[in-house]
Amino acid sequence: MDTRLTHKLGQRLSLTPQLTQSLKVLAMNSIELEHYLEESVESNPLLEVDQESFTPDEAGAQQRALEMDEQEQWKEQGDNRWETMYSSSTRDDMPDREQMWQDELSLGDSLHEQVDREPMDDVDREIAHVIIDSLDDDGYFRNDPAEFAEEMSELPGIDGERVEKVLVEVVHQLEPAGLGARDLTECLLLQLEDDSEIDLLVRRLLLHFPQDLFASDSELARMAGSTEELIAQARLRMRRLDPFPGHGMRGDNNFYVHPEIIFRRTNSNEIEVEVPTSGWRGIRLNEQWQGHEWTGKDKEFMAEAMKEAKWLLQALDQRSETLMKVAICLAQRQRAFLEYGMLGLKPLTLQDVADEVGLHESTISRVTNGKYADTPVGLVELRRFFSAGLPTRGGGTISVYRVQQRVRALIGSEPPGKPISDQAIAERLQAEGIEIARRTVAKYREQLGLPPSSQRRRAASSR
């Protein structure tokens, strides 16, 4: 063995401290950024908070926060102002708010309690409890009833039909409405009332015109045999339905988010975009040390502090600019989603947005990961705006999410004992104008947790 020196030519990406900080700031959500900036102001003497840059509402919020901090300090130091502010009799009459929060039931606990209050067979009650525990974080029941029944074989008289009966007659009747649905359409249908004219129209539209929901009011009214006024009311009703009724299902601790982007519908029916800057708008260079001559180690320290302060301010500007670019792109590409919710979701990938705004895909991933937007249809995680797509015969595309729900609906409506094959599903979707292969149908079916046709046939014959 001998040792030799050799030359090797290659390329290697090296992140500068400035770029590292910029990426770090870009990846933070608003709350993380606020904490980071507080630490930066405390550690860097060249940064300060400009209170004059806040609006009156923001300044008031800051003042209230300071007052709350002072009040907490009084309590920790044994100040008796809180004890003398109210009489003991008044305090005794007031509910213990902290105890109220502790006693508040999670959604899952609430559902179990509702089941326990309803009169039913003990076996059905146990099935209902197990179904509730199996719901996913969005509140959907993603299991095959026959396979689900096999997992509960220790209970007498359990089969797929009984599981589905309990699901429909018990779980679907619980509050909030929409829980236990097998797909998005069923989730929305469960939230509708049978004695409302508008709800009956929405039901017709969801069941018979799912591919035409985003046509103009006049066109949809003509196809549905209704009026434009009723169609407009039906659209408004659909926006108020919750596609994810399972929030709080696991009883997780509450967490608070600040929306990174705000989408508003204007009076002219346009989508307006805003990127709130929150408290970091007041971060600026401290003018107290402008022009000051430093010597020795102080000069080196302050030079480094100045460099880091400027990098931070540049990173904040870049973050705001990037968020605005992405927000404008999402408003244009997912307008139907902002108006109608998940039913309006169009195919869109991170790369699509990256190409449109002129940034790298990894940058779009950082700016959307773990962040939320306030929209006309509620608070939405930014990742919900993205969905892969499949081409259609007319030259357009359809989101994978909608195709998956179509696959689920076709399997759910197959005749008893005669399951439809993946190839037959592919041919049916192709007849509807969706370009899809059999293996793609099989992949989506597996992602939905649905067994192949051979297993469904055996499950049907064993009943």
C-alpha positions in Angstrom: 0.0 0.0 0.0 1.4 3.4 -1.0 0.2 7.0 -0.4 -0.2 9.4 -3.3 -1.5 12.9 -3.9 -4.1 13.2 -6.7 -6.2 16.0 -8.1 -9.9 15.7 -8.5 -12.2 18.2 -10.2 -15.8 18.4 -8.9 -18.7 20.7 -7.9 -20.0 21.0 -4.4 -22.7 23.3 -3.0 -21.6 25.4 0.0 -24.2 27.3 1.9 -23.0 30.7 3.1 -24.1 31.9 6.6 -26.3 34.5 4.9 -28.1 31.8 2.7 -28.4 29.5 5.7 -30.2 32.2 7.7 -32.4 33.1 4.8 -33.5 29.5 4.4 -34.1 29.1 8.1 -36.3 32.2 8.2 -38.2 31.1 5.1 -39.0 27.7 6.7 -40.4 29.2 10.0 -44.1 29.7 10.5 -45.2 33.0 12.0 -45.1 31.9 15.6 -41.7 30.4 15.3 -40.5 33.5 13.6 -41.8 35.8 16.3 -39.9 33.8 19.0 -36.7 33.8 16.8 -36.9 37.6 16.3 -37.4 38.2 20.1 -34.2 36.2 20.7 -32.4 38.1 17.9 -33.3 41.5 19.3 -32.1 40.4 22.8 -28.8 39.0 21.5 -27.9 41.7 18.9 -27.5 45.2 20.2 -27.9 46.6 16.7 -31.5 45.4 16.4 -34.5 47.1 18.0 -38.3 47.2 17.8 -39.8 50.3 16.3 -43.1 50.8 18.1 -44.1 53.6 15.8 -44.3 51.2 12.9 -47.2 49.3 14.5 -50.8 50.2 13.7 -53.0 51.3 16.7 -54.5 47.8 17.0 -51.0 46.2 16.9 -49.7 48.7 19.4 -52.6 48.0 21.7 -52.0 44.3 21.4 -48.4 44.8 22.3 -49.4 46.9 25.3 -51.9 44.3 26.5 -49.2 41.7 26.2 -46.8 43.8 28.4 -49.6 44.3 30.9 -50.3 40.6 31.1 -46.5 39.9 31.6 -46.5 42.5 34.5 -49.6 40.9 36.0 -47.9 37.4 35.9 -44.9 38.9 37.6 -47.1 40.4 40.3 -48.6 36.9 40.9 -45.2 35.2 41.0 -43.8 37.8 43.5 -46.8 37.5 45.8 -48.4 40.8 45.0 -51.9 40.9 46.7 -53.6 43.1 44.1 -55.3 40.1 42.5 -56.6 39.0 45.9 -58.0 42.5 46.8 -59.5 43.2 43.4 -62.4 40.8 43.9 -64.2 39.7 47.1 -64.0 36.1 48.0 -67.7 35.6 47.5 -67.5 36.9 43.9 -64.6 34.6 43.2 -66.4 31.6 44.6 -69.3 32.3 42.2 -67.1 32.3 39.2 -66.3 29.0 37.4 -62.7 27.8 37.4 -61.7 28.5 33.8 -58.6 26.2 34.0 -60.7 23.4 35.3 -63.3 24.0 32.5 -60.5 23.6 30.0 -59.3 20.4 31.6 -62.8 19.0 31.8 -63.5 19.8 28.1 -63.9 16.6 26.1 -62.0 15.8 23.0 -64.0 15.0 19.9 -63.3 11.3 20.3 -64.4 11.3 23.9 -67.5 13.2 23.0 -68.4 10.7 20.3 -68.0 7.8 22.8 -70.2 9.6 25.3 -72.9 10.1 22.6 -72.8 6.4 21.8 -73.1 5.5 25.5 -76.3 7.6 25.8 -78.1 6.0 22.9 -80.2 2.8 23.4 -78.8 -0.1 21.4 -77.7 -3.7 21.6 -74.4 -4.1 23.6 -72.7 -5.7 20.6 -73.7 -2.8 18.3 -72.5 -0.4 21.0 -69.1 -2.1 21.1 -68.9 -2.0 17.3 -69.7 1.7 17.3 -66.9 2.4 19.9 -64.4 0.5 17.8 -65.5 2.3 14.6 -65.0 5.7 16.3 -61.5 4.7 17.4 -60.7 3.7 13.8 -61.6 7.0 12.2 -58.7 8.9 10.7 -57.6 12.4 11.7 -60.1 13.9 9.1 -63.0 11.9 10.6 -63.3 9.4 7.7 -63.9 5.6 8.0 -61.3 4.2 5.6 -61.8 0.5 6.3 -63.5 -2.3 4.4 -66.5 -3.4 6.6 -65.9 -7.2 5.9 -62.2 -6.9 6.9 -63.1 -4.8 9.8 -65.6 -7.4 11.0 -62.9 -10.1 10.8 -60.7 -8.1 13.2 -63.6 -8.1 15.7 -64.2 -11.8 15.5 -64.2 -12.1 19.3 -67.6 -10.5 19.3 -70.6 -12.8 18.4 -72.5 -12.3 15.2 -70.2 -9.8 13.6 -70.0 -9.5 9.8 -69.5 -6.8 7.2 -73.2 -6.0 6.9 -73.6 -5.5 10.7 -70.6 -3.2 10.8 -72.0 -1.1 7.9 -75.4 -1.0 9.6 -73.9 0.4 12.8 -71.8 2.8 10.8 -74.8 4.2 9.0 -77.4 4.0 11.7 -75.3 5.0 14.7 -72.0 6.7 13.8 -73.4 8.7 10.9 -76.0 10.2 13.3 -73.4 11.5 15.7 -72.4 15.2 16.0 -70.7 16.9 14.3 -72.3 15.7 11.1 -70.1 14.1 8.5 -68.1 11.8 10.7 -67.6 8.2 9.6 -68.0 9.0 5.9 -66.2 6.8 3.3 -65.4 9.6 0.9 -65.8 13.4 0.5 -69.1 13.3 -1.2 -70.7 11.2 1.5 -69.1 13.5 4.2 -70.8 16.5 2.6 -74.2 14.7 2.1 -74.3 13.7 5.8 -74.2 17.4 6.7 -77.3 18.2 4.7 -80.9 18.4 5.9 -83.8 16.6 4.3 -86.4 19.4 4.8 -84.4 22.2 3.3 -85.0 23.2 -0.4 -81.4 24.4 -0.8 -80.0 21.3 0.9 -82.0 19.0 -1.4 -80.6 20.9 -4.4 -77.1 20.6 -3.1 -77.7 16.8 -2.7 -78.8 16.6 -6.3 -75.8 18.5 -7.5 -73.3 16.4 -5.6 -74.9 13.1 -6.7 -75.8 13.8 -10.3 -73.6 16.7 -11.5 -70.2 16.2 -9.7 -68.2 17.0 -12.8 -70.3 20.1 -13.6 -70.2 21.9 -10.3 -67.7 24.5 -11.5 -69.7 25.5 -14.6 -71.4 28.9 -14.6 -74.5 29.5 -12.6 -76.6 29.7 -15.7 -75.2 26.6 -17.3 -75.5 24.5 -14.1 -79.1 25.8 -13.6 -80.0 24.7 -17.1 -78.5 21.2 -16.6 -80.1 20.8 -13.1 -83.5 22.3 -14.1 -83.2 25.0 -11.5 -82.7 28.8 -11.4 -79.5 30.8 -11.2 -80.6 32.3 -7.8 -81.0 28.8 -6.3 -77.7 27.6 -7.8 -76.0 30.6 -6.2 -77.5 29.7 -2.8 -76.5 26.1 -3.2 -72.9 27.1 -3.9 -72.9 29.2 -0.8 -74.3 26.3 1.2 -71.6 24.0 -0.1 -68.9 26.4 1.0 -70.2 26.1 4.6 -69.9 22.3 4.7 -66.8 20.9 6.5 -64.8 18.4 4.4 -62.7 17.5 7.5 -65.1 17.1 10.4 -62.6 15.1 12.5 -60.6 18.0 13.9 -59.7 17.3 17.5 -60.4 13.6 17.1 -57.4 12.4 19.0 -57.8 14.9 21.8 -54.4 16.6 21.0 -53.5 19.7 22.9 -54.8 22.9 21.2 -52.2 24.7 19.1 -52.5 28.2 17.7 -51.5 29.3 14.2 -51.1 32.6 12.6 -52.1 32.5 8.9 -49.2 33.3 6.6 -51.5 34.2 3.8 -55.0 35.7 3.8 -57.3 35.2 0.8 -60.4 37.4 0.7 -63.3 37.5 -1.8 -64.0 41.1 -2.8 -67.4 42.7 -3.7 -66.4 42.3 -7.3 -66.0 38.5 -6.8 -62.2 38.7 -7.1 -59.7 37.0 -4.8 -57.6 39.5 -2.8 -54.2 38.4 -1.4 -52.5 39.6 1.8 -49.3 38.5 3.5 -49.5 39.7 7.1 -46.2 40.9 8.5 -47.2 40.6 12.2 -44.8 42.0 14.8 -41.6 41.7 12.7 -42.5 44.8 10.7 -41.1 46.8 13.6 -37.6 45.2 13.5 -35.0 47.7 12.4 -31.3 48.7 12.9 -30.7 50.6 16.1 -29.8 54.2 15.3 -28.2 54.7 18.7 -24.8 53.3 17.5 -24.8 54.9 14.0 -21.4 56.5 13.4 -19.9 55.2 16.7 -16.2 54.3 16.5 -15.4 51.0 18.1 -12.0 49.7 18.9 -10.4 46.3 19.8 -12.7 43.3 20.4 -15.7 45.6 20.5 -15.1 46.6 16.9 -14.9 43.0 15.8 -18.1 42.1 17.7 -20.1 45.0 16.4 -19.0 44.4 12.9 -20.3 40.8 13.1 -23.5 42.0 14.8 -24.1 44.5 11.9 -23.5 41.8 9.3 -26.0 39.5 11.0 -28.6 42.3 11.5 -28.5 43.2 7.8 -28.8 39.5 6.8 -31.8 39.1 9.0 -33.6 42.1 7.6 -32.9 40.9 4.1 -34.1 37.4 4.9 -37.4 38.9 6.3 -37.9 40.9 3.1 -37.2 37.8 0.9 -39.6 35.7 3.0 -42.4 38.3 2.6 -41.7 38.6 -1.2 -41.6 34.8 -1.7 -44.9 34.3 0.3 -46.6 37.0 -1.8 -45.4 35.3 -5.1 -46.6 31.9 -4.0 -49.9 33.4 -2.7 -50.7 35.1 -6.0 -49.9 31.9 -7.9 -52.2 29.8 -5.6 -55.0 32.4 -5.9 -54.8 32.1 -9.7 -54.3 28.4 -10.0 -56.7 27.2 -7.2 -59.5 29.8 -7.5 -62.2 27.1 -7.5 -60.7 25.6 -4.4 -60.9 29.0 -2.6 -64.5 29.3 -3.7 -65.8 25.7 -3.3 -63.4 23.9 -1.0 -62.0 20.4 -1.7 -64.5 19.8 -4.5 -62.7 22.6 -6.5 -59.2 21.3 -6.0 -57.3 21.3 -9.3 -54.0 19.4 -10.0 -51.1 21.4 -8.8 -47.6 20.4 -7.8 -44.7 22.2 -6.0 -42.8 22.1 -9.3 -45.7 23.8 -11.1 -45.6 26.7 -8.7 -41.8 26.8 -8.7 -41.8 27.2 -12.5 -44.4 29.9 -12.4 -42.7 32.1 -9.7 -39.1 31.4 -10.9 -37.9 29.6 -7.7 -36.6 26.2 -6.9 -39.0 23.4 -5.9 -37.3 23.0 -2.5 -37.9 26.7 -1.8 -41.7 26.3 -2.5 -41.6 23.3 -0.1 -40.0 25.4 2.7 -42.4 28.3 2.2 -45.5 26.0 2.4 -44.6 23.4 4.9 -46.3 23.7 8.2 -48.0 27.0 7.3 -51.7 28.0 7.0 -53.8 30.3 5.0 -57.0 32.1 6.0 -59.4 31.5 3.1 -63.1 32.1 2.3 -63.6 28.4 3.1 -61.8 28.5 6.4 -58.3 28.0 7.8 -56.5 25.7 5.4 -53.0 24.2 5.6 -51.0 25.3 2.5 -50.2 21.7 1.6 -53.9 21.2 0.9 -53.5 23.4 -2.2 -51.4 20.8 -3.9 -52.5 17.6 -5.7 -51.1 15.7 -8.5 -53.2 15.4 -11.7 -54.1 13.1 -14.6 -54.7 14.2 -18.1 -58.3 14.3 -19.6 -59.3 13.7 -23.1 -60.2 17.4 -23.6 -56.6 18.5 -23.0 -57.1 19.5 -19.3 -56.3 17.7 -16.1 -58.1 16.3 -13.1 -56.7 16.1 -9.5 -55.6 12.7 -8.2 -57.8 13.3 -5.2 -61.0 13.5 -7.3 -59.9 10.4 -9.3 -59.4 8.5 -6.1 -62.8 9.5 -4.8 -64.3 8.3 -8.1 -62.6 4.9 -7.8 -63.9 4.6 -4.2 -67.5 5.5 -5.4 -67.4 3.0 -8.3 -66.2 0.2 -5.9 -68.8 1.3 -3.3 -71.6 1.1 -5.8 -70.7 -2.3 -7.3 -73.4 -5.0 -7.3 -73.3 -7.4 -4.3 -71.2 -10.5 -5.2 -70.1 -9.0 -8.5 -67.0 -6.8 -7.8 -65.7 -4.6 -10.5 -62.1 -5.2 -11.6 -59.3 -2.6 -11.8 -59.4 -2.9 -15.6 -63.1 -2.3 -15.7 -62.7 0.7 -13.4 -60.0 2.1 -15.7 -62.2 1.6 -18.8 -65.1 3.3 -17.0 -62.9 6.3 -16.1 -61.5 6.4 -19.7 -65.1 6.6 -20.9 -65.6 9.6 -18.7 -62.6 11.2 -20.4 -59.9 10.5 -17.8 -56.7 9.0 -19.2 -55.7 6.4 -16.7 -54.1 2.9 -16.8 -55.2 -0.2 -14.9 -52.0 -0.2 -12.8 -52.7 3.4 -11.8 -56.2 2.4 -10.7 -54.7 -0.5 -8.6 -52.3 2.0 -7.0 -55.0 4.4 -6.0 -57.2 1.5 -4.8 -54.4 0.3 -2.5 -53.8 3.9 -1.3 -57.5 4.0 -0.3 -57.1 0.8 1.6 -59.6 -1.1 -0.6 -59.0 -4.8 -1.4 -58.7 -6.2 -5.0 -61.8 -7.6 -6.7 -60.8 -11.2 -5.9 -60.8 -10.5 -2.1 -64.0 -8.6 -2.3 -65.6 -11.5 -4.2 -64.5 -14.0 -1.6 -65.7 -11.7 1.2 -69.1 -11.5 -0.4 -69.4 -15.3 -0.9 -68.5 -16.0 2.7 -71.3 -13.8 4.1 
